[in-house]
Amino acid sequence: MFRSISGSFPKVSTRLVSNGIKSKATQSGVLNPALASTGELLSSFPDAYPDFLQSSVWNRRNSLKNELERQDMLERRMNIDIPEFYVGSIVAVTMSDQNLGSKEHRFVGICTRREKEALLHQFTLRNTIENMGVEVVYDLYNPTIRKIETLKLEKRMDDDLKYLVDALPEYSTFDFHMEPQAHAAGAPIPVNELKVKLKNNPWTRRWELLGYRGIQDLWTQVTPWYKRKLTKTKVTDYEKYDLIYHYRTSSTAEQDKFVQVKIQEFEKERHSAGLTRRRILKSASANK
């Protein structure tokens, strides 16, 4: 009664499909191969310039909106030197404050997280003042920021250090008169493998469920009640298999190269006009 339909559909070559996708991407202007093959692009661009990445919300990605915001960001970077820093770096920020006699305020702290994209990009600095943890959230492109300094350039094992709010105070205590530490040109960015020790329970969040690597003896500090309630598994284990999630929330290599080419074109235009000699696209770990 039922007839097999195997072989009734034409076979489609995967090579033809992949070639069609590549040619379409090239025609859309996502990547300029002539400029991308110059060898002047940064491999660490997504980590060093997270503010230039695409929005992690799929339906908020708009090429015209991204282009207009990128122009504003580049113009702002021509007026203020925004150094390279990562989560875990020690950063100092000087802002204008009309309520102070000196008309400016300087805060030093460890960068605990960098979030959001484009003009909305924010970074958080944390320090301990008089045994009290203080966190200040800055808008990277806030026009009241006068100066940003990287006092110690390094990374941590985690992409965010929000757990420092439950850690001992010595892990987030830094001198406001700290001298900048030099970083050798071309040397890789050091990764600080320090593991902090948390205070006794209760904590602000269930850190043992989030897979952080920078916390010392995390599971042993969990109370027996939680151990009986939940076995030692991480709730985000499934995300590493979700290919669609990673595709929609992360930036592609072609998009990163496209943005770098646009930045280089902007720099070349300003340098040729003699308006400035400041460079935007730079990295301490680059061999140039």
C-alpha positions in Angstrom: 0.0 0.0 0.0 2.8 2.4 0.9 5.4 3.0 -1.8 9.0 3.9 -0.9 10.0 7.4 -2.1 13.7 6.9 -1.5 15.7 8.3 -4.5 12.8 10.5 -5.7 14.5 13.7 -4.5 17.5 15.1 -6.4 20.8 15.0 -4.5 22.3 18.4 -3.7 26.0 18.7 -3.5 27.2 20.2 -0.2 30.1 21.7 -2.1 27.8 23.7 -4.3 25.8 24.9 -1.3 28.9 26.0 0.6 30.2 27.8 -2.5 26.9 29.6 -2.9 26.9 30.8 0.7 30.5 32.1 0.4 29.8 33.9 -2.8 26.7 35.6 -1.3 28.7 36.7 1.8 31.3 38.2 -0.5 28.8 40.0 -2.6 27.1 41.5 0.5 30.3 43.3 1.4 30.8 41.6 4.7 34.5 41.1 4.1 37.0 42.8 1.8 39.5 40.0 1.0 42.0 42.5 -0.4 42.3 44.4 2.9 41.8 41.4 5.2 44.8 39.6 3.6 47.2 42.4 4.6 48.1 40.7 7.8 47.4 43.8 9.9 44.3 42.5 11.6 44.2 41.6 15.3 43.4 38.1 16.2 42.5 39.2 19.7 39.9 41.8 18.4 36.8 40.2 20.1 38.5 40.3 23.5 40.3 43.7 23.2 37.4 45.5 21.6 34.1 44.0 22.9 32.3 47.3 22.3 32.6 46.8 18.5 31.0 43.4 18.5 27.5 42.8 17.2 24.6 42.8 19.6 24.0 39.4 21.2 20.2 39.9 20.6 19.5 38.6 17.2 16.7 40.9 16.2 18.6 44.1 17.2 21.3 43.7 14.6 20.9 46.3 11.9 23.7 47.3 9.5 22.7 51.0 9.3 22.4 51.3 13.0 25.8 49.6 13.5 27.4 51.9 11.0 26.1 55.1 12.6 27.1 54.0 16.1 30.5 52.9 14.9 31.2 56.4 13.4 30.3 58.0 16.8 32.5 55.6 18.6 35.5 56.3 16.4 35.0 60.1 16.7 35.0 59.7 20.4 38.1 57.6 20.4 39.8 60.4 18.5 39.2 62.8 21.4 40.2 60.4 24.2 42.8 57.6 24.4 40.9 54.5 25.5 43.6 51.9 26.4 43.4 48.2 26.1 42.1 46.4 29.2 40.3 43.2 30.1 38.3 41.7 32.9 40.8 41.4 35.7 42.9 44.4 34.7 43.5 47.3 37.2 42.1 50.4 35.7 41.9 54.1 36.8 39.2 56.4 35.5 39.2 60.2 35.9 35.8 61.9 35.4 34.6 65.5 35.5 32.5 66.4 38.6 31.2 69.9 39.0 30.4 69.2 42.7 34.0 68.8 43.7 36.5 71.6 44.2 39.0 70.0 41.8 36.2 69.5 39.3 37.3 65.9 38.7 37.1 62.5 40.4 39.5 59.6 40.1 38.6 56.0 40.9 40.9 52.9 40.8 39.7 49.3 40.8 39.7 46.0 39.2 37.6 45.5 36.1 35.0 42.9 37.1 32.9 42.8 33.9 32.4 44.4 30.5 29.0 44.2 29.0 26.7 45.6 26.2 27.7 46.7 22.8 28.4 49.9 20.8 27.6 53.2 22.5 26.0 51.4 25.4 29.1 49.5 26.4 29.8 49.5 30.1 32.6 48.4 32.4 32.6 48.0 36.2 35.4 48.7 38.6 35.6 47.4 42.1 37.6 48.4 45.1 37.4 48.1 48.9 37.3 51.4 50.8 37.2 51.4 54.6 36.3 47.7 54.6 33.4 48.3 52.3 33.2 47.0 48.7 32.5 49.8 46.2 31.6 49.1 42.6 31.3 51.9 40.0 29.7 51.3 36.6 31.1 53.5 33.8 29.8 54.1 30.3 32.8 53.7 28.1 31.7 56.5 25.7 30.5 58.9 28.5 31.7 62.4 27.4 32.5 63.3 31.0 35.3 60.8 31.2 38.6 62.7 30.9 41.1 59.9 31.2 41.3 56.1 31.3 44.5 54.4 32.5 45.4 50.7 32.6 47.6 50.4 35.7 48.1 46.6 35.3 47.2 44.8 32.1 46.2 41.2 32.7 43.3 38.7 32.3 41.6 36.3 34.6 40.3 32.8 34.0 36.7 34.0 34.0 34.9 36.4 31.7 33.3 38.2 34.6 34.3 38.6 38.3 30.9 39.2 39.8 31.7 36.7 42.6 34.2 39.2 44.1 31.2 40.6 46.0 31.2 37.5 48.1 35.0 37.1 48.2 37.3 38.2 51.0 38.1 42.0 50.9 41.8 41.5 50.1 41.0 40.2 46.6 39.5 43.5 45.6 41.6 46.0 47.6 43.9 48.3 45.6 45.9 51.4 46.3 44.6 54.6 44.8 48.2 55.8 44.3 49.2 52.6 42.5 51.9 53.1 39.9 51.3 51.8 36.3 53.1 48.6 35.5 54.8 48.5 32.1 53.9 45.7 29.6 56.5 44.7 27.1 55.4 45.3 23.5 54.6 42.1 21.6 54.4 40.1 24.8 51.2 38.0 25.3 48.6 39.3 27.8 49.3 37.5 31.1 46.5 35.4 32.6 46.3 35.6 36.4 45.3 32.1 37.6 44.5 33.4 41.1 41.6 31.6 42.8 39.8 33.7 45.4 38.2 32.4 48.6 34.6 33.2 49.3 33.2 34.2 52.6 31.0 31.9 54.5 27.4 31.3 53.3 24.9 32.8 52.5 26.1 34.2 49.2 24.3 36.5 46.8 24.1 33.8 44.1 24.6 30.1 43.7 28.1 30.4 42.3 28.7 26.7 42.4 26.2 26.3 39.6 27.7 28.8 37.2 31.0 27.0 36.4 33.5 29.7 37.5 37.1 28.6 37.5 38.5 31.5 39.7 37.0 30.4 43.0 38.9 28.2 45.4 37.3 25.0 46.8 33.9 26.2 45.7 31.9 23.0 46.1 33.4 22.2 49.5 32.0 25.5 50.8 28.4 24.7 49.8 26.1 23.8 52.7 25.1 20.2 53.2 21.4 21.1 52.5 22.3 22.3 48.9 24.5 19.3 48.4 21.7 16.9 49.2 19.3 18.9 47.0 21.5 19.1 43.9 24.3 16.8 42.8 27.6 18.3 41.5 26.4 19.3 38.0 26.4 22.6 36.2 23.2 24.0 34.9 24.9 25.5 31.8 26.5 22.3 30.6 24.1 22.0 27.7 25.1 25.4 26.2 28.3 24.1 24.7 26.2 21.8 22.5 23.7 24.5 21.4 25.2 25.6 18.1 22.3 28.0 17.2 22.8 29.8 20.6 26.5 30.4 19.9 25.8 31.5 16.4 23.2 34.1 17.5 25.0 35.4 20.5 28.6 35.6 19.2 30.3 37.5 16.5 31.6 35.8 13.4 35.2 36.1 12.1 34.0 37.8 8.9 32.2 40.4 10.9 35.2 41.1 13.1 37.5 41.5 10.0 34.9 43.8 8.4 34.9 46.1 11.5 38.7 46.2 11.7 38.9 47.1 8.0 36.4 50.0 8.6 38.5 51.2 11.6 41.7 51.1 9.5 40.0 53.1 6.7 38.9 55.7 9.3 42.4 56.0 10.7 44.0 56.3 7.2 41.5 59.0 6.3 42.3 61.1 9.4 46.0 60.5 9.2 46.2 61.6 5.5 44.2 64.7 6.3 46.7 65.6 9.0 44.0 65.9 11.7 45.6 63.4 14.2 48.2 60.7 14.5 46.4 58.7 17.1 45.8 55.1 16.4 42.6 53.2 17.4 43.3 49.7 16.3 46.2 48.6 18.5 47.0 45.8 20.9 49.9 45.4 23.4 50.3 41.8 22.3 50.6 42.6 18.6 54.0 42.1 17.0 54.2 45.6 15.5 
